Amino acid sequence: MSLTTNAASTCYCEPETNGCGAYFINNVTFSDLDNTSGCSPGTFVFYDDVVANVTTGCSFTLAGSMSSNLGGYWNAWIDYNRNGTFETTESVHDGNTFSQTFTQNVTIPVTALTGATRMRVKMVYNTNGATNSACTSPNDNGETEDYVVNILPPTALPAPGILDATTIKCVSFTANWQAVTGSTAYFLDVATDAGFTAMVAGYNNRAVGNVLNFSVTGLNASTAYYYRVRASNCSVSGATSASATLTTFPSNTCYCEPTYSTGCGTYSIRQVTFNTLSNTTGCSSTTYSYYTSPTTTVNRNCTYTLTSAINTSSGGWNAWIDWNQNGVFEASESVFDGTTTTQTGINTGVTIPATALLGNTRMRVRLAFSTNSNTGSACTTIADRGETEDYLITIADPVAGVTVARTLTECSPAAENFELNDYDPTATYIWESSAD
């Protein structure tokens, strides 16, 4: 007579306890497996029709809960080598803590044999799980449940579809791409050349998670950048996408936008005047506004009066003008530094430096109610009520000096008319007479 023994992978030990009592496994989840059950006869059960599909090199969450609110000790194993034995090296949760539930991150080894294998989850009430093997039948209440785990090899993924960048700023942008089915993570490259030989520090095959967009920061203004992305299925990286390109904005277009923790309240900027600029406003819903109109042109080496007014009461005021047009209001660019919180507004003369860059730039006026605003920068978020207003202004050179001369005789008529063309209405002209 001859016989053939069963494969080792079908002959697992079947531990028992002294019955479940009120201490049985109520639910187990793992990857796409989710099984709710009651106490099984004999305190051991194999759910051969409940399958968890997993991939080598990937991580999955294993979780369990029991019926009693008292708790128990939990253990779990996966037979990675499919030899019918839950070995010590195949333990995926070694419970030495008494709890009603457990959660464990499980990474499937890349060396695990692919195909169907067995997972065991074991809960015992009073026996410390750290001393409990997969086959021990403890003299206690509890339950053991086995499940099928289908281990799959990773598959190479296609390239994601690349999308245009959004939220482009001076030193940052958001990279975007389309989803790839089966991806568990994406990897991003950013470079300053189309061949991706000049990689941006920190963005060479950067892991960005299982997301479809990522904020790229720490860049330079007015610079062309290229980005591309790859999908990954745990241990296997997919094909690289086509590249997208963009150019960051000039530095003088990307100013910080400060906020106030409690909004304006009744402490908003009511009016700002500077040379020919005059603007009357109410509270902005965001406590920050940028006005490109009204605007004004001011000349190097000339002095102009800057004034402001609060909507009610008083507060602390600050003002800056970005003389070097680098998009930052530096300490050296402060034109009014309020030292008290009792000012109803600004009234100060501002002399335009001879070194100020010509062209468009920004002026910022800030107000804070009870917090002396000179303790913060132009960008600080102030824990108070108040408002910030920015204005577009233009720096110009003064009109070249104009001389109009005429010689008059002693008996000339009592009145003479002079004409001056191409004059600057913001400049001051002096008329002089001489006997020679």
C-alpha positions in Angstrom: 0.0 0.0 0.0 1.3 3.5 -0.8 0.1 6.9 0.3 1.1 10.5 -0.2 1.4 12.9 2.7 -0.2 16.4 2.6 2.0 19.3 1.7 3.6 21.0 4.7 1.8 24.2 4.0 -1.5 22.5 4.8 -0.5 20.9 8.1 -0.5 23.6 10.7 -0.8 23.0 14.4 -4.2 23.9 15.9 -3.9 25.3 19.4 -6.8 25.4 21.8 -7.7 27.2 25.0 -10.1 26.4 27.9 -12.9 28.0 25.9 -13.5 31.5 24.8 -15.8 32.6 27.6 -16.2 36.3 27.0 -12.6 36.6 25.6 -12.7 35.9 21.8 -11.4 37.7 18.7 -14.1 40.0 17.4 -12.4 41.5 14.3 -9.2 41.2 12.3 -8.1 43.5 9.4 -5.1 43.2 7.2 -4.6 44.8 3.8 -8.0 44.1 2.0 -9.0 41.5 4.6 -11.7 42.5 7.1 -13.3 39.8 9.2 -15.8 40.0 12.1 -16.5 36.9 14.0 -17.7 35.3 17.2 -16.2 32.5 19.3 -15.3 29.5 17.3 -16.0 25.9 18.5 -12.8 24.5 19.9 -11.4 28.1 20.1 -9.5 27.6 16.8 -10.7 28.4 13.3 -9.2 28.6 9.8 -11.0 31.0 7.5 -9.8 29.5 4.2 -12.2 31.8 2.2 -11.0 35.1 3.8 -7.9 36.3 2.0 -5.5 39.2 2.4 -3.6 40.2 -0.8 -0.2 41.7 -0.1 2.9 42.6 -2.1 6.5 41.9 -1.2 8.4 45.0 -0.1 5.2 46.7 0.9 3.9 47.6 4.3 0.3 46.9 5.6 -1.5 47.5 8.8 -2.6 44.4 10.8 -5.2 45.1 13.5 -7.3 43.1 15.9 -10.0 43.6 18.5 -11.6 41.4 21.1 -15.1 41.1 22.5 -14.3 41.9 26.1 -13.5 45.4 27.3 -11.0 44.0 29.7 -8.3 43.0 27.2 -5.8 40.2 26.5 -2.4 39.4 25.0 -2.1 39.3 21.2 0.4 37.5 18.9 0.5 37.1 15.1 2.6 35.2 12.6 2.8 34.8 8.8 4.4 31.7 7.3 6.6 33.5 4.8 8.5 30.4 3.7 5.3 28.3 3.4 6.8 25.3 5.4 3.7 24.8 7.6 5.4 26.2 10.7 5.1 29.6 12.3 8.7 30.2 13.2 10.1 32.7 15.6 11.5 34.8 12.7 7.9 34.9 11.2 6.4 36.7 14.2 4.8 39.9 13.0 3.3 40.9 16.4 4.7 39.8 19.8 2.2 41.0 22.3 3.6 41.7 25.8 1.0 44.3 26.6 -2.5 43.6 27.9 -5.0 45.4 25.6 -8.4 45.1 24.1 -7.0 45.9 20.6 -3.7 45.9 18.8 -2.3 47.5 15.7 0.9 46.6 13.9 2.7 47.7 10.8 3.8 44.7 8.8 6.3 44.9 6.0 6.3 41.8 3.7 9.9 40.7 3.1 11.1 40.8 -0.5 12.4 37.2 0.2 8.9 35.9 1.1 7.7 33.1 -1.2 4.9 34.3 -3.4 1.5 32.5 -3.5 -1.0 31.5 -0.8 0.2 31.0 2.7 -1.1 31.2 6.3 -1.4 34.0 8.8 -2.2 33.3 12.5 -3.7 35.7 15.0 -3.8 34.5 18.6 -5.4 36.1 21.7 -5.1 34.8 25.2 -6.7 36.4 28.3 -4.2 35.9 31.2 -1.2 34.4 29.5 1.5 36.9 28.6 1.7 36.7 24.8 5.5 37.2 24.9 5.9 33.6 26.2 3.2 32.1 24.0 4.2 30.3 20.8 2.0 29.7 17.8 1.2 26.2 18.8 0.9 26.4 22.6 -2.5 25.5 24.1 -2.6 27.6 27.2 -4.8 26.8 30.3 -6.7 30.0 29.8 -9.5 31.7 27.9 -8.9 33.0 24.4 -9.0 32.1 20.7 -6.8 31.6 17.6 -7.8 32.5 14.0 -5.9 31.6 10.8 -6.3 33.3 7.5 -5.1 33.0 3.9 -2.5 35.5 2.8 -1.8 35.8 -0.9 1.7 37.1 -1.4 2.2 38.8 -4.8 5.4 40.0 -6.5 5.7 43.7 -7.1 4.8 44.8 -10.6 6.5 47.6 -12.6 4.2 50.6 -13.0 3.7 52.9 -16.0 4.8 56.5 -16.0 2.5 59.0 -14.4 0.9 61.6 -16.6 2.7 64.9 -15.8 0.6 68.1 -15.2 1.6 71.7 -15.2 2.9 73.3 -12.1 0.6 75.5 -10.0 0.9 78.1 -7.2 4.2 79.3 -8.8 5.9 81.9 -6.6 9.3 83.4 -6.3 11.0 80.5 -4.4 8.4 77.7 -4.7 5.8 76.0 -6.8 3.5 73.0 -6.6 4.3 70.0 -8.8 1.3 67.9 -10.1 0.8 64.6 -11.7 -1.8 62.0 -12.5 -2.5 58.8 -10.4 -1.1 55.4 -11.4 -3.2 52.4 -10.4 -1.4 50.2 -7.9 1.1 52.9 -6.8 1.9 53.1 -3.1 4.3 56.1 -3.4 5.8 58.6 -5.8 9.3 59.9 -6.3 10.1 63.4 -7.5 13.1 64.9 -9.4 13.6 68.7 -9.8 16.4 70.2 -11.8 17.5 73.5 -13.4 18.1 71.8 -16.8 16.0 69.7 -19.1 18.5 66.8 -19.0 18.3 66.6 -15.2 22.0 66.8 -14.7 21.8 69.9 -12.4 19.5 68.5 -9.7 18.1 70.8 -7.0 19.4 69.8 -3.6 16.9 67.6 -1.8 14.9 66.8 -4.9 16.9 63.9 -6.5 14.5 60.9 -6.4 12.7 62.5 -3.4 10.1 60.3 -1.8 6.9 62.4 -1.5 4.4 59.8 -0.4 1.3 58.5 -2.0 0.1 61.9 -3.2 -0.6 63.6 -6.5 1.0 67.0 -5.8 3.9 68.3 -3.8 5.1 71.8 -2.8 8.7 72.3 -3.9 10.4 75.0 -1.8 13.8 76.6 -1.3 14.2 77.7 -4.9 15.6 80.8 -6.6 13.5 83.6 -8.1 13.4 84.2 -11.9 14.8 80.7 -12.5 13.6 78.0 -14.9 13.0 74.6 -13.3 12.1 71.1 -14.6 10.4 68.3 -12.7 9.4 64.7 -13.4 8.0 61.9 -11.3 7.9 58.1 -10.9 5.3 55.8 -9.3 6.4 53.0 -7.0 4.8 49.8 -5.9 6.8 49.4 -2.7 10.1 47.9 -3.7 9.8 48.5 -7.5 10.0 51.9 -9.1 8.0 52.5 -12.3 8.8 54.4 -15.5 9.7 58.0 -15.3 7.2 60.6 -16.5 7.8 63.3 -19.1 9.1 66.5 -17.6 7.2 69.8 -17.0 8.9 73.2 -16.9 8.2 76.5 -15.2 9.9 79.7 -14.3 9.7 81.2 -10.8 8.5 84.7 -10.5 10.8 87.7 -10.0 11.6 88.4 -6.4 9.9 91.8 -6.4 6.5 90.2 -7.1 6.4 87.8 -4.2 6.0 89.6 -0.9 5.0 88.0 2.3 1.3 88.5 3.3 1.1 89.0 7.1 -2.0 88.2 9.1 -3.6 89.0 12.5 -5.0 86.4 14.8 -8.2 88.2 15.5 -8.8 90.1 12.3 -9.2 93.9 12.0 -12.1 94.4 14.4 -12.6 98.2 14.4 -8.9 98.8 14.2 -8.3 99.0 10.5 -6.4 101.4 8.3 -8.8 104.1 7.2 -6.5 106.2 4.9 -3.0 106.3 3.5 -1.5 109.3 1.6 2.0 109.5 0.0 2.8 112.3 -2.5 -0.1 112.1 -5.0 -1.4 108.7 -3.7 -4.5 108.9 -1.5 -6.5 105.9 -0.6 -9.4 105.5 1.8 -10.4 102.0 2.7 -12.2 99.7 5.2 -11.1 96.5 6.8 -9.9 93.7 4.4 -11.5 90.3 5.2 -7.9 88.8 5.2 -6.4 91.8 7.1 -4.0 92.2 4.1 -4.5 94.2 0.8 -2.3 95.1 -2.1 -3.3 98.2 -4.1 -1.9 98.7 -7.5 -4.1 101.8 -7.8 -4.0 104.5 -6.7 -0.3 104.8 -7.2 2.4 107.5 -7.3 5.8 108.4 -8.7 8.5 109.7 -6.4 12.0 111.0 -7.3 15.4 110.1 -5.9 16.8 112.6 -3.3 13.4 114.2 -2.9 11.3 114.2 0.4 7.6 113.4 0.5 5.1 113.2 3.3 3.6 109.8 4.3 0.4 109.9 6.4 -2.0 107.3 7.6 -5.2 107.2 9.7 -6.8 104.5 11.9 -10.5 103.7 11.6 -11.0 104.2 15.4 -8.9 104.9 18.5 -5.2 104.4 18.1 -2.5 101.7 17.6 1.1 101.0 16.7 2.2 101.8 13.1 5.1 100.8 10.9 6.0 101.4 7.2 8.6 100.2 4.8 9.6 100.8 1.1 11.5 98.1 -0.8 14.3 100.3 -2.1 16.3 97.4 -3.6 13.2 95.7 -5.1 14.2 92.2 -3.8 10.8 91.3 -2.5 11.8 91.7 1.1 11.1 94.6 3.5 14.4 94.7 5.3 15.1 96.6 8.5 17.1 99.2 6.6 14.1 99.9 4.5 11.9 101.0 7.4 10.5 104.5 6.8 8.4 104.7 10.0 9.0 102.7 13.2 6.2 103.3 15.6 7.4 103.2 19.3 4.0 103.4 21.0 0.5 102.0 20.5 -1.2 105.4 21.0 -0.7 106.8 17.5 -3.8 107.7 15.5 -1.6 107.6 12.3 1.7 108.2 10.6 2.8 111.7 9.7 6.4 111.6 8.6 8.7 112.8 5.8 10.3 110.1 3.6 13.4 110.9 1.6 13.9 108.7 -1.4 17.5 107.4 -1.3 19.8 108.2 -4.3 20.6 104.5 -4.4 17.0 103.3 -4.6 16.4 101.2 -7.7 14.4 102.9 -10.5 11.1 101.4 -11.5 8.1 99.9 -9.7 8.4 98.7 -6.1 6.2 98.2 -3.0 5.4 100.3 0.1 3.9 98.6 3.1 1.9 100.2 6.0 1.1 98.1 9.1 -1.2 98.8 12.0 -1.6 96.8 15.2 -4.0 97.7 18.0 -2.4 96.8 21.4 0.8 95.1 20.2 3.5 97.6 19.5 4.0 96.7 15.8 7.7 97.8 15.8 8.4 94.6 17.8 7.7 92.6 14.7 8.9 92.5 11.1 7.0 93.3 8.0 6.0 89.6 7.8 5.2 88.7 11.4 1.8 87.2 12.2 0.6 89.5 15.0 -1.6 88.0 17.8 -3.8 91.0 17.8 -6.2 93.1 15.7 -5.0 95.3 12.9 -4.3 95.5 9.2 -1.6 95.6 6.5 -1.8 97.5 3.2 0.7 97.4 0.4 1.0 100.0 -2.4 2.6 100.0 -5.8 4.9 103.1 -6.2 7.4 104.1 -8.9 10.9 105.4 -8.2 12.2 107.9 -10.8 15.0 110.3 -11.4 14.3 114.0 -11.0 13.7 115.9 -14.2 17.0 117.6 -15.2 17.3 121.2 -14.2 15.7 123.8 -16.5 17.2 127.3 -17.1 15.2 130.0 -18.9 17.1 133.3 -19.4 16.1 136.6 -21.0 17.9 140.0 -20.9 15.6 142.9 -20.2 16.3 146.6 -20.7 15.7 149.1 -18.0 12.7 150.6 -19.7 11.1 147.3 -20.6 7.3 146.9 -20.0 6.1 146.2 -16.5 5.2 142.6 -17.3 7.0 139.8 -19.1 5.7 136.3 -19.9 7.9 133.2 -19.6 7.0 129.7 -20.8 8.4 126.4 -19.4 7.7 123.2 -21.3 8.1 119.5 -20.3 8.1 120.4 -16.6 7.6 118.0 -13.6 4.5 118.9 -11.7 5.9 117.3 -8.6 9.1 119.3 -8.6 9.7 122.7 -7.1 10.9 125.5 -9.5 12.7 128.7 -8.3 12.5 132.0 -10.3 15.4 134.3 -9.9 16.3 137.7 -11.3 19.7 139.4 -11.5 20.9 143.0 -12.4 23.7 141.5 -14.7 
